[in-house]
Amino acid sequence: MQEVVPIDTTNGTPQNTRVANALGAKDSSTRLQAALAVGSNPDPGFLETLVARCAVEPDFFVRDMLSWALTRLSPEVTLPRIRRELDSEHTQARGQALHTLSKIGDKSAWAWITRDMLRDADDEVARTAWRVAVVLVPEDEKKDLADELVLQLGRSDRNVQLSLSRALVDLGNVIEPALEKATTNPDPAVAAHARATELLLQDPETGFDAAIYEAKRAVTLGPERAAAADAAAAASGAAATSETAESTETADVAETTESTEAAKIAGAAVC
């Protein structure tokens, strides 16, 4: 008999109980199939079961399928329940509720995104809040959001910083004043992260690691010394290229001369 993970539900119908048991099965593939089945046949009666499972589901792919199943329900039914989850004391419940909001994409939910969410102590919740904020923010509030997000520059590890940079870049050129100010921050980690985000905004094809390296270099050396170092490197590269070309040309001339002399000797021998 397959072990199940208990899950609280408010709907005690036999069908809901079977769904709850399937969503709590030990095997993740069984849980995934159950979430897919619920989403394929959307029924408001499963709302509480889906939301409750989102708060405890350990598998990323199953959680994503649960959010998809919630998006299949009417927003009028789903959104009020999701809003309640945003105040949950459980970090996964808050994070998954935010993720579901980003999937629904209803702009009316923008008012629910608070500064506390954008500054959440849990990195995963904060990253999700940044992403959904960028999706929902009205055009005329993008600058204020950018000013808020730059306060998180330099936070945590590479993955968190990359998420923040992507969120900022997605806001567009409106972030430039806030980033420019942040590049002068006395904290080198903040300044480097701001500079790296500027580089990504200028050229989205730039790799984040390369941008961070270049930004840290600029922060360490200072703008003028970094520019001078770049100029020196460029000049050195040009000189090396010129020297290589000259050496190649000299070798070509020598080879041509040698070939000509060889031809003359061969001709004389024939005569």
C-alpha positions in Angstrom: 0.0 0.0 0.0 1.5 3.4 -1.0 2.4 5.7 1.8 0.8 9.1 1.8 1.7 12.4 3.3 -1.2 13.8 5.3 -2.7 17.1 4.1 -5.4 19.1 5.7 -8.4 19.9 3.5 -11.7 21.8 4.2 -13.6 19.8 1.7 -14.3 16.3 3.0 -16.0 14.8 -0.1 -14.7 11.3 -1.1 -13.4 12.7 -4.4 -11.5 15.5 -2.7 -10.0 13.0 -0.2 -8.8 10.8 -3.1 -7.2 13.8 -4.8 -5.6 14.9 -1.5 -4.2 11.4 -1.0 -2.8 11.3 -4.6 -1.2 14.7 -4.2 0.4 13.5 -0.9 1.7 10.2 -2.3 5.2 9.3 -1.5 6.1 8.9 -5.2 6.7 12.3 -6.8 5.5 11.1 -10.2 2.2 10.1 -8.7 1.9 13.6 -7.2 2.8 15.2 -10.5 0.1 13.2 -12.4 -2.5 14.0 -9.8 -1.8 17.8 -10.1 -1.9 17.4 -13.9 -5.3 15.6 -13.7 -6.7 18.3 -11.4 -5.5 21.1 -13.7 -6.9 19.3 -16.8 -10.3 19.2 -15.2 -10.5 22.4 -13.2 -12.9 22.3 -10.3 -13.2 25.1 -7.6 -13.8 22.3 -5.1 -10.1 21.5 -5.3 -8.9 25.0 -4.5 -8.1 24.4 -0.8 -6.5 21.1 -1.5 -4.2 22.7 -4.2 -3.3 25.7 -2.0 -2.6 23.5 1.0 -0.3 21.2 -1.0 1.6 24.1 -2.4 2.8 25.0 1.1 4.4 21.6 1.8 5.2 20.0 -1.6 9.0 19.3 -1.7 9.4 18.7 -5.4 9.9 21.8 -7.7 8.2 20.3 -10.7 5.2 19.2 -8.7 4.9 22.7 -7.1 5.0 24.2 -10.6 2.2 21.9 -11.7 0.2 22.8 -8.7 0.5 26.4 -9.6 -0.5 25.6 -13.1 -3.6 23.8 -11.8 -4.5 26.9 -9.8 -4.2 29.1 -12.9 -6.8 26.9 -14.5 -9.4 28.1 -12.1 -11.2 31.4 -12.4 -9.1 34.3 -11.0 -12.2 35.5 -9.1 -12.0 32.2 -7.2 -8.2 31.8 -6.9 -6.9 35.3 -6.2 -8.6 35.9 -2.8 -7.3 32.6 -1.5 -3.8 33.3 -2.8 -3.8 36.6 -1.2 -4.4 35.0 2.2 -1.3 32.8 1.6 0.9 35.9 1.2 0.6 36.4 4.9 1.5 32.9 5.8 4.1 32.3 8.5 5.5 29.5 6.3 8.1 30.7 3.7 7.2 28.1 1.1 3.5 29.0 1.3 4.4 32.7 0.7 6.9 31.9 -2.1 4.5 29.6 -3.9 1.7 32.1 -3.6 3.9 34.7 -5.2 4.9 32.3 -7.9 1.3 31.5 -8.7 0.5 35.2 -8.9 3.3 35.6 -11.5 1.7 32.8 -13.5 -1.8 34.3 -13.3 -0.5 37.8 -14.2 -3.5 39.7 -13.0 -2.4 43.3 -12.6 -4.9 44.0 -9.8 -2.6 41.9 -7.6 0.1 44.6 -7.8 -1.3 46.3 -4.7 -0.6 43.1 -2.7 3.2 43.2 -3.3 4.6 44.9 -0.3 8.1 46.2 0.6 8.3 43.5 3.3 7.9 40.9 0.5 10.7 42.5 -1.6 12.9 42.5 1.4 11.9 39.0 2.8 14.7 37.5 4.8 14.3 34.2 2.9 16.2 34.4 -0.4 13.8 32.3 -2.4 10.7 34.3 -1.3 12.5 37.5 -2.1 13.6 36.3 -5.5 10.0 35.3 -6.3 8.7 38.6 -5.1 11.1 40.5 -7.3 10.0 38.5 -10.3 6.3 38.9 -9.7 6.7 42.6 -9.0 8.3 43.2 -12.4 5.4 41.3 -14.0 2.7 43.2 -12.3 4.1 46.7 -11.8 2.2 49.5 -13.6 4.3 51.6 -16.0 4.2 54.7 -13.8 5.5 52.9 -10.8 8.5 51.2 -12.3 10.9 53.9 -11.1 9.7 53.5 -7.5 10.1 49.7 -7.8 13.6 50.2 -9.2 14.5 52.4 -6.2 13.3 49.7 -3.9 15.1 46.8 -5.6 18.5 48.5 -5.7 18.4 48.4 -1.9 19.0 44.6 -2.3 22.1 44.9 -4.4 25.0 42.9 -3.1 22.7 40.5 -1.3 23.6 36.9 -0.7 25.2 34.6 -3.4 25.7 34.6 -7.1 22.2 33.1 -7.9 20.4 35.6 -5.8 22.3 38.5 -7.3 21.7 37.2 -10.8 17.9 37.1 -10.1 18.0 40.7 -8.9 19.9 41.9 -11.9 17.5 40.2 -14.2 14.5 41.7 -12.4 16.1 45.2 -12.7 17.1 44.8 -16.3 13.5 43.7 -17.1 12.3 47.1 -15.9 14.2 48.8 -18.7 16.1 52.1 -18.8 14.1 53.5 -15.9 16.6 51.8 -13.6 19.6 53.8 -14.8 19.5 56.7 -12.3 19.2 54.3 -9.3 22.0 52.1 -10.6 24.3 55.0 -11.3 23.9 56.2 -7.7 24.5 52.7 -6.4 27.8 52.4 -8.2 29.2 54.9 -5.8 28.1 53.0 -2.7 30.9 52.6 -0.2 30.2 48.9 0.0 32.3 47.3 -2.8 29.9 44.4 -3.2 26.9 46.7 -3.7 28.9 48.9 -6.1 30.2 46.0 -8.1 26.7 44.4 -8.4 25.2 47.8 -9.5 28.0 48.1 -12.2 27.5 44.6 -13.4 23.7 45.2 -13.7 24.5 48.3 -15.8 26.7 46.2 -18.1 23.8 43.7 -18.5 21.4 46.5 -19.3 23.8 47.9 -22.0 24.4 44.4 -23.4 22.0 41.6 -22.4 24.3 39.1 -24.1 27.0 39.8 -21.6 27.4 36.8 -19.2 26.7 37.6 -15.6 30.0 36.2 -14.4 31.9 38.3 -16.9 29.9 41.4 -15.9 30.6 40.8 -12.2 34.3 40.3 -12.9 34.5 43.5 -15.0 32.5 45.4 -12.4 34.7 44.3 -9.5 37.8 45.2 -11.4 36.4 48.7 -12.1 35.4 49.1 -8.5 38.8 48.0 -7.2 40.9 50.1 -9.6 38.5 53.0 -9.9 37.1 54.3 -13.2 40.2 56.2 -14.3 42.7 53.5 -13.5 40.5 50.9 -15.1 40.2 52.9 -18.2 43.9 53.5 -18.3 44.5 49.8 -17.8 42.1 49.0 -20.7 43.9 51.5 -22.9 47.3 50.1 -22.1 46.1 46.6 -22.8 44.6 47.7 -26.1 47.9 49.4 -27.0 49.9 46.4 -26.0 47.6 44.2 -28.0 47.9 46.5 -31.1 51.7 46.5 -30.7 51.8 42.7 -30.4 49.6 42.4 -33.5 51.9 44.8 -35.4 55.0 43.0 -34.3 53.4 39.7 -35.4 52.5 41.1 -38.7 56.0 42.5 -39.2 57.6 39.2 -38.3 55.3 37.4 -40.7 56.1 39.9 -43.5 59.8 39.5 -42.9 59.5 35.7 -43.0 57.5 35.9 -46.2 60.2 38.1 -47.8 62.9 35.7 -46.7 61.0 32.7 -48.0 60.4 34.4 -51.3 64.1 35.3 -51.7 65.2 31.8 -50.7 62.8 30.4 -53.3 64.1 32.7 -56.0 67.7 31.8 -55.3 66.9 28.1 -55.4 65.2 28.6 -58.8 68.3 30.4 -60.1 70.6 27.6 -58.9 68.3 25.0 -60.5 68.3 26.9 -63.8 72.1 27.1 -63.8 72.4 23.4 -63.2 70.1 22.6 -66.2 72.2 24.9 -68.4 
